[in-house]
Amino acid sequence: MKQAKIDDPDLPLTLLFKVWPQTPAVFIRHRMLCYGCPIAPFHTIIDACREYDLDEQDFRAELRAAAGL
């Protein structure tokens, strides 16, 4: 199994939350309901940013900072 990469465009949100447990706080801070959502296994950061009308690059930067990367 290959190692998860936070910038992988196909990374499911549930794997993001599992590998980097600090990242749900970023979603919560933006009032996003992704953490705990039953669709999270099928959605990516791209999908979430599109759904919540967020700048993907800025959001990814926040996630990397929260994950200590």
Backbone torsions as a table, in degrees:
resi	resn	phi	psi	omega
1	MET	NA	130.7	-178.9
2	LYS	-77.4	154.4	-178.6
3	GLN	-74.2	138.6	179.0
4	ALA	-68.4	142.6	176.9
5	LYS	-123.8	130.0	-174.3
6	ILE	-63.3	-24.5	-179.9
7	ASP	-94.8	6.8	177.6
8	ASP	-66.8	120.6	-178.5
9	PRO	-65.0	-19.0	-179.3
10	ASP	-99.0	6.7	-178.0
11	LEU	-67.6	118.0	177.8
12	PRO	-68.3	146.8	-177.7
13	LEU	-59.7	-37.5	-179.8
14	THR	-62.7	-35.7	176.9
15	LEU	-71.1	-38.5	174.9
16	LEU	-55.4	-49.2	-178.3
17	PHE	-65.4	-33.5	-179.2
18	LYS	-73.4	-46.0	-176.3
19	VAL	-75.2	-36.9	-179.8
20	TRP	-122.9	82.4	-174.1
21	PRO	-64.7	-7.9	177.3
22	GLN	-81.6	-17.7	-171.9
23	THR	-72.5	-27.7	178.0
24	PRO	-57.0	-29.0	179.1
25	ALA	-60.1	-33.9	178.5
26	VAL	-66.1	-43.6	178.6
27	PHE	-63.1	-44.2	-179.2
28	ILE	-64.4	-41.1	178.7
29	ARG	-59.2	-32.1	178.8
30	HIS	-90.4	7.0	-179.7
31	ARG	60.1	37.3	177.6
32	MET	-93.7	142.0	-176.7
33	LEU	-97.1	17.1	-174.7
34	CYS	-65.0	-38.6	-178.7
35	TYR	-69.7	115.4	-178.3
36	GLY	93.9	-4.6	179.9
37	CYS	-72.9	137.4	179.6
38	PRO	-68.1	-13.0	178.4
39	ILE	-90.4	-11.0	-176.7
40	ALA	-53.2	-34.4	178.2
41	PRO	-64.6	-18.0	-176.0
42	PHE	-107.2	-8.9	-178.3
43	HIS	-104.7	152.6	178.5
44	THR	-113.9	177.4	175.4
45	ILE	-60.6	-38.0	178.3
46	ILE	-58.9	-47.8	179.9
47	ASP	-61.0	-44.6	-178.1
48	ALA	-64.4	-43.4	179.2
49	CYS	-64.6	-39.2	178.1
50	ARG	-64.6	-44.9	-178.4
51	GLU	-63.3	-36.9	-176.9
52	TYR	-102.2	8.6	177.1
53	ASP	54.5	50.8	179.1
54	LEU	-111.1	150.6	174.8
55	ASP	-70.7	118.5	-175.0
56	GLU	-62.0	-42.8	-177.9
57	GLN	-65.0	-42.0	177.3
58	ASP	-64.6	-42.2	-179.1
59	PHE	-65.7	-43.0	177.7
60	ARG	-61.8	-37.2	177.3
61	ALA	-62.0	-40.8	177.4
62	GLU	-63.9	-41.1	178.9
63	LEU	-64.3	-44.5	178.6
64	ARG	-61.2	-41.0	178.9
65	ALA	-64.3	-44.0	179.2
66	ALA	-63.3	-35.5	-179.2
67	ALA	-81.1	-6.9	-179.6
68	GLY	75.7	30.4	-179.4
69	LEU	-107.1	NA	NA
